[in-house]
Structure formats: structure tokens, C-alpha cells
């Protein structure tokens, strides 16, 4: 059996150890929150993109006409975007909807 003094010393050591663990845990949690902030922002943007995805084809045509009228837009770039935009949009939607096979 341990003596009374030894038990008191161990209790003090245990308390100090628990405080140090709690401090390090709080530091790690703060660091993780700081590091993961861009990931949280990206998740919010992806969720917004998923909400707006059904309306994208409806907005593409008027947006294309607005860009075509814009004097700052380069005609070749705009023509290329209008020609290949729907194809790329469909390919991205198809790839996003693809799921890996289940085992």
C-alpha cells in the first residue's frame, strides 16, 4: 500500500497531468478549427452550387447573350464558351453524378 504522503503526491501529479491534457486538447481543437476553415467554406460553396445547379441551364442562355453584347468580351473566347459550355456542363454533371461501384 502507498503511504498517505505518496497518495497526496500522486493526486497532485494526476491533477496537473489532467490540466496539461485539457490545455493541449483545447490547443489542438483551436488549431484544427483554424486549419479546417477553408474546408468548411468549400463545403458551403458546394452546397450552394448544388442548390443552384438546376437553374444553371436556364441562366446560361441569357448570360451568353449578355456576354455577347459586352464590348469587353473577346468574340473568339465567347464563341468558344458558347459552343463548348453545354458540353462541358453536361460532362461535369455526369462525372459528379457517377458513383464508384459497391463491393
N, CA, C and O atoms as a DFTB+ gen file, in Angstrom:
412 C
 N C O
     1  1       0.838      -1.177       0.000
     2  2       0.000       0.000       0.000
     3  2       0.884       1.242       0.000
     4  3       2.015       1.233       0.487
     5  1       0.338       2.286      -0.552
     6  2       1.051       3.553      -0.589
     7  2       0.841       4.309       0.716
     8  3      -0.192       4.180       1.372
     9  1       1.835       5.092       1.071
    10  2       1.688       5.925       2.265
    11  2       0.798       7.123       1.939
    12  3       0.541       7.420       0.772
    13  1       0.338       7.795       2.969
    14  2      -0.550       8.945       2.794
    15  2       0.134      10.048       1.975
    16  3      -0.492      10.655       1.105
    17  1       1.413      10.304       2.253
    18  2       2.147      11.330       1.506
    19  2       2.273      10.962       0.033
    20  3       2.130      11.807      -0.851
    21  1       2.543       9.693      -0.211
    22  2       2.689       9.236      -1.595
    23  2       1.362       9.382      -2.350
    24  3       1.352       9.782      -3.514
    25  1       0.259       9.061      -1.696
    26  2      -1.055       9.215      -2.332
    27  2      -1.359      10.678      -2.628
    28  3      -1.915      10.984      -3.683
    29  1      -1.014      11.575      -1.735
    30  2      -1.238      13.010      -1.962
    31  2      -0.379      13.486      -3.127
    32  3      -0.854      14.235      -3.981
    33  1       0.869      13.063      -3.170
    34  2       1.755      13.449      -4.275
    35  2       1.224      12.937      -5.615
    36  3       1.241      13.661      -6.610
    37  1       0.758      11.700      -5.636
    38  2       0.195      11.138      -6.862
    39  2      -1.076      11.880      -7.292
    40  3      -1.293      12.100      -8.483
    41  1      -1.919      12.268      -6.316
    42  2      -3.139      13.009      -6.634
    43  2      -2.809      14.371      -7.236
    44  3      -3.455      14.802      -8.192
    45  1      -1.800      15.052      -6.677
    46  2      -1.376      16.349      -7.215
    47  2      -0.824      16.175      -8.626
    48  3      -1.123      16.965      -9.522
    49  1      -0.028      15.146      -8.812
    50  2       0.540      14.871     -10.134
    51  2      -0.572      14.555     -11.144
    52  3      -0.528      15.013     -12.286
    53  1      -1.547      13.785     -10.722
    54  2      -2.671      13.426     -11.590
    55  2      -3.462      14.671     -11.992
    56  3      -3.848      14.809     -13.153
    57  1      -3.702      15.563     -11.060
    58  2      -4.430      16.798     -11.347
    59  2      -3.659      17.663     -12.343
    60  3      -4.240      18.206     -13.282
    61  1      -2.352      17.786     -12.134
    62  2      -1.524      18.571     -13.058
    63  2      -1.522      17.953     -14.449
    64  3      -1.584      18.660     -15.456
    65  1      -1.450      16.641     -14.494
    66  2      -1.458      15.940     -15.776
    67  2      -2.786      16.146     -16.495
    68  3      -2.799      16.365     -17.706
    69  1      -3.891      16.081     -15.782
    70  2      -5.210      16.306     -16.393
    71  2      -5.340      17.732     -16.932
    72  3      -5.915      17.942     -17.999
    73  1      -4.806      18.711     -16.194
    74  2      -4.844      20.104     -16.659
    75  2      -4.028      20.273     -17.942
    76  3      -4.453      20.949     -18.879
    77  1      -2.848      19.646     -17.966
    78  2      -1.999      19.742     -19.150
    79  2      -2.678      19.094     -20.356
    80  3      -2.615      19.624     -21.465
    81  1      -3.326      17.949     -20.141
    82  2      -4.042      17.273     -21.222
    83  2      -5.183      18.152     -21.727
    84  3      -5.371      18.280     -22.936
    85  1      -5.947      18.758     -20.817
    86  2      -7.063      19.621     -21.216
    87  2      -6.560      20.832     -22.000
    88  3      -7.175      21.240     -22.985
    89  1      -5.448      21.400     -21.561
    90  2      -4.876      22.550     -22.263
    91  2      -4.439      22.171     -23.672
    92  3      -4.715      22.898     -24.627
    93  1      -3.766      21.048     -23.801
    94  2      -3.316      20.603     -25.123
    95  2      -4.502      20.232     -26.011
    96  3      -4.471      20.469     -27.218
    97  1      -5.528      19.662     -25.427
    98  2      -6.722      19.311     -26.202
    99  2      -7.382      20.578     -26.748
   100  3      -7.804      20.609     -27.904
   101  1      -7.472      21.620     -25.924
   102  2      -8.060      22.889     -26.381
   103  2      -7.202      23.522     -27.468
   104  3      -7.731      24.068     -28.436
   105  1      -5.881      23.453     -27.318
   106  2      -4.978      23.999     -28.336
   107  2      -5.137      23.252     -29.652
   108  3      -5.176      23.868     -30.717
   109  1      -5.227      21.937     -29.585
   110  2      -5.406      21.128     -30.796
   111  2      -6.746      21.418     -31.463
   112  3      -6.825      21.503     -32.688
   113  1      -7.789      21.568     -30.670
   114  2      -9.107      21.873     -31.231
   115  2      -9.102      23.227     -31.931
   116  3      -9.685      23.370     -33.006
   117  1      -8.452      24.219     -31.335
   118  2      -8.375      25.537     -31.964
   119  2      -7.570      25.470     -33.256
   120  3      -7.951      26.083     -34.253
   121  1      -6.470      24.739     -33.250
   122  2      -5.652      24.604     -34.458
   123  2      -6.422      23.867     -35.557
   124  3      -6.349      24.247     -36.725
   125  1      -7.145      22.833     -35.193
   126  2      -7.934      22.089     -36.184
   127  2      -9.021      22.976     -36.779
   128  3      -9.264      22.934     -37.985
   129  1      -9.669      23.769     -35.952
   130  2     -10.705      24.673     -36.464
   131  2     -10.100      25.687     -37.427
   132  3     -10.711      26.013     -38.444
   133  1      -8.919      26.183     -37.122
   134  2      -8.253      27.165     -37.984
   135  2      -7.839      26.514     -39.306
   136  3      -7.978      27.122     -40.367
   137  1      -7.337      25.295     -39.243
   138  2      -6.885      24.611     -40.457
   139  2      -8.073      24.194     -41.327
   140  3      -7.990      24.246     -42.554
   141  1      -9.161      23.787     -40.705
   142  2     -10.312      23.291     -41.458
   143  2     -11.281      24.382     -41.902
   144  3     -12.289      24.078     -42.540
   145  1     -11.005      25.626     -41.585
   146  2     -11.896      26.719     -42.002
   147  2     -12.065      26.773     -43.526
   148  3     -13.193      26.943     -43.989
   149  1     -10.995      26.637     -44.330
   150  2     -11.201      26.636     -45.787
   151  2     -12.045      25.456     -46.260
   152  3     -12.807      25.587     -47.218
   153  1     -11.918      24.321     -45.605
   154  2     -12.720      23.156     -45.992
   155  2     -14.194      23.415     -45.703
   156  3     -15.057      23.055     -46.505
   157  1     -14.485      24.030     -44.572
   158  2     -15.873      24.370     -44.248
   159  2     -16.422      25.367     -45.256
   160  3     -17.575      25.256     -45.671
   161  1     -15.611      26.340     -45.655
   162  2     -16.046      27.315     -46.650
   163  2     -16.321      26.615     -47.983
   164  3     -17.314      26.911     -48.647
   165  1     -15.441      25.688     -48.373
   166  2     -15.634      24.946     -49.620
   167  2     -16.906      24.110     -49.573
   168  3     -17.626      24.032     -50.568
   169  1     -17.190      23.493     -48.450
   170  2     -18.429      22.717     -48.310
   171  2     -19.662      23.595     -48.467
   172  3     -20.638      23.200     -49.105
   173  1     -19.612      24.799     -47.878
   174  2     -20.750      25.718     -48.027
   175  2     -20.932      26.130     -49.487
   176  3     -22.062      26.224     -49.966
   177  1     -19.826      26.376     -50.198
   178  2     -19.918      26.767     -51.606
   179  2     -20.435      25.612     -52.464
   180  3     -21.221      25.828     -53.386
   181  1     -19.999      24.392     -52.166
   182  2     -20.502      23.233     -52.908
   183  2     -21.992      23.022     -52.656
   184  3     -22.733      22.680     -53.579
   185  1     -22.434      23.222     -51.429
   186  2     -23.857      23.100     -51.125
   187  2     -24.653      24.161     -51.874
   188  3     -25.733      23.880     -52.393
   189  1     -24.124      25.373     -51.929
   190  2     -24.792      26.433     -52.685
   191  2     -24.831      26.086     -54.167
   192  3     -25.837      26.317     -54.836
   193  1     -23.734      25.531     -54.679
   194  2     -23.696      25.114     -56.084
   195  2     -24.709      24.022     -56.386
   196  3     -25.325      24.021     -57.451
   197  1     -24.885      23.089     -55.448
   198  2     -25.887      22.035     -55.651
   199  2     -27.303      22.610     -55.653
   200  3     -28.175      22.138     -56.382
   201  1     -27.517      23.629     -54.831
   202  2     -28.844      24.254     -54.814
   203  2     -29.125      25.008     -56.107
   204  3     -30.258      25.026     -56.588
   205  1     -28.088      25.631     -56.669
   206  2     -28.267      26.435     -57.872
   207  2     -28.128      25.636     -59.169
   208  3     -28.463      26.154     -60.235
   209  1     -27.648      24.404     -59.113
   210  2     -27.402      23.600     -60.316
   211  2     -28.624      23.436     -61.209
   212  3     -28.475      23.505     -62.429
   213  1     -29.819      23.225     -60.676
   214  2     -30.966      23.085     -61.581
   215  2     -31.272      24.351     -62.373
   216  3     -31.893      24.279     -63.434
   217  1     -30.849      25.495     -61.880
   218  2     -31.150      26.752     -62.563
   219  2     -30.043      27.187     -63.518
   220  3     -30.223      28.148     -64.266
   221  1     -28.915      26.506     -63.510
   222  2     -27.774      26.894     -64.344
   223  2     -28.096      26.859     -65.834
   224  3     -27.751      27.810     -66.536
   225  1     -28.740      25.814     -66.356
   226  2     -29.051      25.838     -67.787
   227  2     -30.001      26.982     -68.163
   228  3     -29.919      27.529     -69.263
   229  1     -30.886      27.331     -67.256
   230  2     -31.807      28.427     -67.544
   231  2     -31.085      29.772     -67.588
   232  3     -31.474      30.666     -68.339
   233  1     -30.053      29.908     -66.794
   234  2     -29.317      31.171     -66.731
   235  2     -28.223      31.248     -67.790
   236  3     -27.727      32.338     -68.073
   237  1     -27.839      30.132     -68.375
   238  2     -26.722      30.128     -69.317
   239  2     -27.048      30.898     -70.597
   240  3     -26.202      31.634     -71.104
   241  1     -28.237      30.740     -71.112
   242  2     -28.594      31.402     -72.376
   243  2     -28.642      32.924     -72.215
   244  3     -27.995      33.622     -72.995
   245  1     -29.376      33.471     -71.240
   246  2     -29.353      34.929     -71.095
   247  2     -27.960      35.474     -70.761
   248  3     -27.590      36.559     -71.211
   249  1     -27.208      34.733     -69.988
   250  2     -25.854      35.166     -69.667
   251  2     -24.986      35.190     -70.920
   252  3     -24.162      36.088     -71.095
   253  1     -25.169      34.223     -71.767
   254  2     -24.431      34.199     -73.035
   255  2     -24.771      35.389     -73.908
   256  3     -23.884      35.983     -74.521
   257  1     -26.044      35.745     -73.971
   258  2     -26.437      36.925     -74.752
   259  2     -25.868      38.206     -74.149
   260  3     -25.447      39.101     -74.881
   261  1     -25.853      38.299     -72.824
   262  2     -25.266      39.478     -72.182
   263  2     -23.776      39.580     -72.479
   264  3     -23.265      40.663     -72.761
   265  1     -23.082      38.451     -72.414
   266  2     -21.651      38.469     -72.704
   267  2     -21.378      38.776     -74.168
   268  3     -20.372      39.411     -74.484
   269  1     -22.246      38.342     -75.059
   270  2     -22.054      38.585     -76.479
   271  2     -22.185      40.071     -76.791
   272  3     -21.510      40.582     -77.685
   273  1     -23.054      40.768     -76.054
   274  2     -23.246      42.194     -76.264
   275  2     -22.133      43.024     -75.639
   276  3     -21.901      44.162     -76.048
   277  1     -21.454      42.471     -74.667
   278  2     -20.423      43.214     -73.939
   279  2     -19.259      43.559     -74.875
   280  3     -18.716      42.669     -75.529
   281  1     -18.867      44.847     -74.950
   282  2     -17.751      45.217     -75.832
   283  2     -16.403      44.714     -75.311
   284  3     -15.450      44.581     -76.079
   285  1     -16.325      44.436     -74.010
   286  2     -15.063      43.976     -73.435
   287  2     -14.799      42.504     -73.734
   288  3     -13.655      42.053     -73.682
   289  1     -15.855      41.754     -74.046
   290  2     -15.686      40.316     -74.289
   291  2     -15.025      40.077     -75.638
   292  3     -15.372      40.711     -76.635
   293  1     -14.089      39.173     -75.656
   294  2     -13.431      38.833     -76.912
   295  2     -14.359      37.897     -77.689
   296  3     -14.853      36.920     -77.126
   297  1     -14.598      38.173     -78.946
   298  2     -15.554      37.353     -79.709
   299  2     -15.136      35.888     -79.806
   300  3     -15.990      35.005     -79.711
   301  1     -13.852      35.608     -79.992
   302  2     -13.433      34.214     -80.150
   303  2     -13.646      33.437     -78.856
   304  3     -14.124      32.303     -78.882
   305  1     -13.293      34.047     -77.720
   306  2     -13.459      33.384     -76.434
   307  2     -14.933      33.134     -76.154
   308  3     -15.312      32.055     -75.699
   309  1     -15.750      34.122     -76.425
   310  2     -17.185      33.986     -76.172
   311  2     -17.793      32.897     -77.044
   312  3     -18.602      32.093     -76.581
   313  1     -17.397      32.882     -78.302
   314  2     -17.919      31.850     -79.205
   315  2     -17.511      30.457     -78.750
   316  3     -18.303      29.516     -78.806
   317  1     -16.282      30.337     -78.304
   318  2     -15.804      29.045     -77.815
   319  2     -16.579      28.626     -76.568
   320  3     -16.976      27.468     -76.432
   321  1     -16.792      29.584     -75.656
   322  2     -17.547      29.260     -74.445
   323  2     -18.978      28.868     -74.771
   324  3     -19.506      27.911     -74.204
   325  1     -19.606      29.598     -75.679
   326  2     -20.989      29.272     -76.029
   327  2     -21.086      27.938     -76.756
   328  3     -22.087      27.232     -76.628
   329  1     -20.055      27.589     -77.515
   330  2     -20.092      26.330     -78.249
   331  2     -19.830      25.145     -77.325
   332  3     -20.545      24.145     -77.386
   333  1     -18.820      25.245     -76.476
   334  2     -18.401      24.112     -75.665
   335  2     -18.963      24.135     -74.248
   336  3     -18.842      23.145     -73.526
   337  1     -19.565      25.222     -73.843
   338  2     -20.107      25.335     -72.494
   339  2     -21.112      24.246     -72.138
   340  3     -20.961      23.585     -71.111
   341  1     -22.142      24.046     -72.973
   342  2     -23.116      22.988     -72.639
   343  2     -22.495      21.595     -72.579
   344  3     -22.880      20.775     -71.746
   345  1     -21.537      21.330     -73.462
   346  2     -20.888      20.021     -73.453
   347  2     -20.111      19.829     -72.150
   348  3     -20.203      18.784     -71.507
   349  1     -19.344      20.855     -71.772
   350  2     -18.575      20.757     -70.529
   351  2     -19.491      20.668     -69.308
   352  3     -19.224      19.922     -68.366
   353  1     -20.565      21.438     -69.344
   354  2     -21.516      21.407     -68.227
   355  2     -22.119      20.012     -68.074
   356  3     -22.232      19.502     -66.959
   357  1     -22.504      19.399     -69.183
   358  2     -23.054      18.044     -69.138
   359  2     -22.026      17.027     -68.665
   360  3     -22.353      16.104     -67.919
   361  1     -20.776      17.199     -69.103
   362  2     -19.733      16.265     -68.680
   363  2     -19.469      16.389     -67.182
   364  3     -19.297      15.384     -66.492
   365  1     -19.439      17.611     -66.688
   366  2     -19.216      17.798     -65.253
   367  2     -20.372      17.225     -64.454
   368  3     -20.154      16.584     -63.426
   369  1     -21.594      17.443     -64.909
   370  2     -22.753      16.868     -64.211
   371  2     -22.703      15.349     -64.230
   372  3     -23.031      14.706     -63.233
   373  1     -22.297      14.770     -65.357
   374  2     -22.203      13.317     -65.450
   375  2     -21.137      12.749     -64.529
   376  3     -21.348      11.727     -63.876
   377  1     -19.988      13.420     -64.482
   378  2     -18.920      12.947     -63.609
   379  2     -19.281      13.129     -62.136
   380  3     -18.930      12.299     -61.297
   381  1     -19.982      14.215     -61.830
   382  2     -20.378      14.440     -60.441
   383  2     -21.433      13.424     -60.008
   384  3     -21.485      13.041     -58.839
   385  1     -22.264      12.992     -60.939
   386  2     -23.305      12.028     -60.601
   387  2     -22.831      10.594     -60.582
   388  3     -23.517       9.715     -60.061
   389  1     -21.646      10.348     -61.154
   390  2     -21.119       8.988     -61.188
   391  2     -20.709       8.550     -59.794
   392  3     -20.130       9.318     -59.026
   393  1     -21.012       7.334     -59.492
   394  2     -20.653       6.796     -58.179
   395  2     -19.790       5.567     -58.386
   396  3     -19.985       4.816     -59.342
   397  1     -18.836       5.363     -57.492
   398  2     -17.989       4.159     -57.611
   399  2     -18.819       2.907     -57.358
   400  3     -19.771       2.944     -56.578
   401  1     -18.469       1.799     -58.010
   402  2     -19.214       0.556     -57.798
   403  2     -19.054       0.055     -56.363
   404  3     -17.993       0.197     -55.754
   405  1     -20.121      -0.529     -55.843
   406  2     -20.068      -1.074     -54.488
   407  2     -19.566      -2.497     -54.508
   408  3     -19.806      -3.236     -55.462
   409  1     -18.871      -2.881     -53.459
   410  2     -18.347      -4.257     -53.367
   411  2     -19.433      -5.233     -53.032
   412  3     -19.173      -6.430     -52.915
